[in-house]
Amino acid sequence: MKMNGSTHRRVATFLACALLPSMLAAQTIAKNEDKPVPVATNMAAQAPDSSGAKPHDDSFVIGNDDMLAINVWKEPDISRSIPVRSDGKISLPLIGEVQAAGLTPLKLEQDIASKLQNFISQPEVTVMVQQINSQKFNVLGQVAHPGTYVIANSPTVLDAIALAGGFRDFAKQKSVYVLRQNADGTQTRLPFNYKDVVKGQHTEQNVKLQPRDTIVVP
């Protein structure tokens, strides 16, 4: 069947209108394939973990003169840095005096939170030890500056001697020893031969100091 020019134009127009939606859909799909697919955000993963590890060592026991950072969530008037007094206590708004010495930071958190429940609904308390002043050691005998020093950064016997200003002229450097307090009240004597240790010999004698250790330099 032959079609004249007018019929050809009508057929072409019809086909164009019929195919236009399919062509547009194909172009849209091609464009979308180049775009990154959005990924659902895991809000639970981004939320802060209130049950995570506390920023302190729960085996540490607070002592007199330690500096504590007490933080009560959304309560800036109560949160503060405060030293442990010589009687082992601290004072906080609303609850007054609280025993701190002899407790771990975790136990002190619980005690403070328990007392605050009378004033605040579900208080969230964090206790951090900012500065350890309660754990000390002694250096006695023939050193430039005998005395009591605060344990910081895990000092060794060599560190302690340096802190005390080094040996005096007649110090018996081969006969230094550490007196260590045991849990049962007895003492252990740990020898320290300075001459050997500085030569790299018997370096096991250069022990890390513990609270209440006493270094004696004859």
Secondary structure, DSSP 8 states (H G I E B T S, - for coil): ----HHHHHHHHHHHHHHHHHHHHHHHHHHHHHHS-------HHHHS--TTS--SS-TT----TT-EEEEEETT-TTT-EEEE--TTSEEEETTTEEEE-TTS-HHHHHHHHHHHHTTTSSS--EEEEEEE--S-EEEEEESBSS-EEEE--S--BHHHHHHHTT-B-TT--TTSEEEEEE-TTS-EEEEEE-HHHHHTTSSGGGS-B--TT-EEEE-
